[in-house]
Amino acid sequence: MVSSNGKIGVFVLLTGILYFPLNSCIDKYWPDLGSKYEQLLVVDGMISNHPGPYTIQLALSSNVNIPEFKPLSGYEVIIADDLNNEETLSEIEKGVYQTSPDGMQGTVGRSYKLIINSPDDDRYE
């Protein structure tokens, strides 16, 4: 039979074991990125084998200390497959581009690429 003192001792021991790892010192690492990664093209989106429409967002990266959404407007965004089928997405709001609801649908085993043409005639694939 275990006495109540034994139960209290086990409780204190378990509490101590759990308390110390949870309260150990943590030194946070925050890299000095400067402005090296600001104003870069950020592309967010996906295609799947489920019906669309599919959405692609284009934006510029911002300072990690002062995050800001900077959408890119006026771009031509195209999804192309390995059989030379293409669909040009429509800009539905600033920086948000979308396929038509009955447009291209992904197929398992096929390859796809995104083609982005900027208003300044830069091309990204």
Secondary structure, DSSP 8 states (H G I E B T S, - for coil): ---HHHHHHHHHHHHHHHHHHHTS---------TTTTSS-EEEEE---SS----EEEEEE---TTS---EE--S-EEEEEETTS-EEE-EEEETTEEE--TTS----TT--EEEEEE-TTS-EE-
